[in-house]
Amino acid sequence: MNDAIAFLNRNPAIAAAVAVALGSAATILGALFFQYVLGIFPCPLCLEQRIPHYAVIPLAPLIVFAERSNAPRAVVLGGLGLMALAMLANAALGVYHSGVEWKWWAGPQDCSGPLTPLGSDDLLKRLENVNIVRCDEAQWRFLGLSLAGYNVLISLTLAAIAVWGIIASRRQSRDA
């Protein structure tokens, strides 16, 4: 255990990449738990907020490989920069989604607007049995925050970890 901690202390880029990937994996597992165990189904904006987490998970092994194989510093730092940008973009999407839930602004028509008549009576009868998850209605809140709000906090934390990895790696290479 001490050897692993010493290794991560010597390799802040690897530590940051692994931490961001593990944080994103835990976030996805949490979302799947809410969906499949608790029955809190995601709206379209919720599903979009998962994409950056899916993107950074496979990026971490690439960063680790680049760092371990002495790839140019710009490659390693660029990978961490992509992780930070993905998480910042995800935080912005989470803020947007939270604002839609609090009715501060309108959300996308496909999950926040009214359903318009689609014509056929048979089609309308079938649609009555469809459960549409709306983006403007939070299905769950804890301490006043919805899942979108918690995604903002998680994404900002993961972005900060990636930025820390960049700063610590640059400082380490400068001091070496």
N, C-alpha and C positions, 0 to 999 in steps of 0.2 A: 504494500500500500504506500509506504514511504517512497519507494522507487518511482511509483506512478506519479505521485505528487511532485517529486523532484523533477521528473521528466516534463510535466506540464509547466512547472515554473521556468524551466529552461526553454520551453517552446510555447510562447504565448499565442502564436497564430494557431497552432494545433489545439490548444486549450479553448480558445474562443470558437473555433470552427466546430469542435465537438460539443461544446456547451450550447451553441445555437442550434445545432442539429438535434441534440437531445431535448432541448426546450420545445422545438417545433414538433418533434415526434410525440412528446407528452401532450402538447396542445391538440394534435390530431387525435390521439387516443382518447383524450377527454371529450372532444367533440363527438367521437363515435360512441363513447359511453352514454353521453346525453341522448344521442339519437337512438341507439339500439337497445339500451337498458332502461332509460327513463322515459323513452317515447317522446322526446322533445325534438321534433323534426326541423331540419334547417330550411330556411327560405333561400331564394336565389342569391341574395347578398351574403348570407352565411356561407354558402358553398364557395363563392368567389373568394372569401377571406381565408379559405383553406389553401388556395393555390400557392401563395408565397411560402407557406410552411412546407408544402410538398416540394417546392423548388429548392429550398435550402438544404433539405435532408441529403440528397445525393451530391450536393456541392461540397459538403464537409469532407467526404473521403478524397475528393479531388484536391482539396486544399492540403489535407494531410499528406497525400502522395507528393504534391508539389514541394511542400516544405521538407519532407524527408529525402527527396531526390535532389535537393539543392537547386531547384528551378529558380529562374530569375525572381528577385524580390518582388518585382511588379506583378508577377503572376499570383503569388501568394496574397499580396496586399489587395490586388484587384478582386480576387475571390472573396476575401473578407468584405471588401467594399460592395460587391454585389449582394452579399448577405445583408449588410446594413441597409442598402437601398431597398431590397425586397421587404424587409421588416418595416422600414419607414413608410413605404407605399401601403403596406398592409395596415399599419396604424392609421393612416389617413383614410383608408376605406372603412375601417372600424369606426372612426369618428363620424364619417358620413352616415354609416348605418345607424349609429346611436342617435344622431340628429334626426334621422327619419323616424326612429322609434319614439322619440320625444316630440315629434311633430314640429320640429324647428324648421324643417324644409321638406319639400315633396320628395318622395322616393321614385324609383323607376316604375313606370306604368304597369309593367308585367307582374309586379308583386305588391304594389301599393295602391293602384288606381282601381276604379270600379270595373266590374266585369260588364261588358256590353253584350247585348243579345247576339247569339250566334245563329239564329234562324230556326232550324228544325226543332219541333217539339220533342222528337225522340232524342235528339242530341242534348237538349236542355234537361231532359229527365235523367240522362246518363251523367251529365255534369253535376247534378244535385248530389250525387254520391261521391264526388271527388273532393278530397280535403286539400284546400289550397292554403299553404303557409304564407302568411302575409309578412312583408318586410317591415311594415310600420306598426307591428304589434309584438312587443317583447313577450316571449312565452315563459321566461324565467328571469327573475332578478334576485340578487343577493346583495345586501348593503347598498341598494339603489342602483346597482349596475347590472346591465344585461350581459349576455354572453359576448355581444359585440363590444361592450365597454371593457370587459376583461381581456378580450383580444387586443384592444388598444394597449392596455398596460403590459401584456405579455410581449407584444411586438416591439414596443418601445424598449423594454428591458433587453430583448434579444438584439435589437439594433445597437444599444449601448455596449453590449458585450462584444459585438463585432467591431465596433469602433475602438473599444479598449484593446482588442487584439491587434488592430492596425497600429495604434499608438505605441503599445508595448513592444511590438516587433520592430518598429522603426527605431525606437530608443535602444533596443537591444543590439540591432545591427550597427547603429551609430557608435555605441560604446565598445563594440568588439574590435 
